[in-house]
Amino acid sequence: MEERFQNIEPGDVLFTICEETKETIAYLIMYDGKWRLINLSRGSFSYNTETKKELYEIIGGYTIDIIPRKLIINQVNMRLGGKFKYPVIAH
């Protein structure tokens, strides 16, 4: 998982496991000079680090999967099925 963490990009979604509550938690990865994780179920910032390495040290042991943003955007476009005039794009 550490190798995959080195390739994370803003917009990717990270899934973690919480043993205490027996939940899988999804986070949106954001970068604005700092690496931040936004808890998608709560809409709140959960982690804030200077480097990917720091982020991995905090949450890497709980991470079960990382979904690239381009894959997510493709799934969104398939589900929307042309409901909008233009497709959602990932830069």
C-alpha positions in Angstrom: 0.0 0.0 0.0 2.9 2.4 0.6 3.8 2.3 -3.1 0.3 3.2 -4.0 0.3 6.1 -1.6 3.2 7.6 -3.4 1.0 7.9 -6.5 -2.1 9.5 -4.9 -3.4 12.6 -6.6 -6.0 15.2 -5.5 -9.4 13.9 -6.4 -8.6 10.3 -5.6 -10.8 8.5 -3.0 -9.2 6.6 -0.2 -11.1 3.9 1.7 -10.1 3.1 5.3 -11.4 0.7 7.9 -12.4 1.7 11.4 -12.2 -1.3 13.8 -13.9 0.6 16.7 -17.1 1.4 14.8 -16.8 -1.4 12.2 -17.1 1.0 9.3 -15.5 1.6 6.0 -14.8 5.3 5.7 -14.3 7.1 2.3 -12.1 10.2 2.1 -11.6 12.6 -0.8 -7.9 13.5 -1.2 -7.3 17.2 -1.6 -4.1 19.2 -2.0 -3.8 23.0 -1.6 -0.2 23.2 -0.4 -1.0 20.6 2.3 -2.4 17.1 1.8 -5.9 16.9 3.3 -8.6 14.2 3.6 -12.2 15.1 3.5 -14.5 12.6 5.1 -17.2 12.1 2.5 -19.9 11.0 4.9 -19.5 14.0 7.2 -18.1 16.6 4.8 -15.4 17.5 7.3 -11.6 17.8 7.1 -10.1 14.8 8.9 -6.4 14.9 8.3 -3.9 17.7 7.3 -0.3 16.9 6.5 2.7 18.6 4.7 3.7 15.4 2.7 2.4 12.2 1.4 4.8 10.3 3.6 3.3 12.0 6.7 -0.2 11.1 5.5 0.8 7.5 5.0 2.3 7.3 8.5 -1.0 8.5 10.0 -3.5 6.5 7.9 -1.6 4.0 5.8 -2.2 1.1 8.2 -5.9 1.6 8.0 -6.2 2.1 4.2 -7.8 -0.8 2.3 -8.1 0.8 -1.2 -7.4 3.9 -3.3 -9.6 4.7 -6.2 -8.1 7.1 -8.9 -10.2 10.1 -9.7 -10.3 9.3 -13.4 -12.0 6.0 -12.7 -14.5 7.7 -10.5 -15.3 10.3 -13.2 -15.7 7.6 -15.8 -18.2 5.8 -13.5 -20.1 9.1 -12.9 -20.4 9.7 -16.6 -21.7 6.1 -17.2 -24.3 6.5 -14.4 -25.4 9.9 -15.7 -26.0 8.5 -19.1 -26.0 11.8 -21.0 -28.3 13.6 -18.5 -26.2 16.7 -19.0 -25.3 18.5 -22.2 -21.5 17.8 -21.6 -19.8 14.9 -19.8 -18.0 15.5 -16.4 -14.2 15.6 -17.1 -11.1 15.0 -15.0 -8.1 17.2 -15.7 
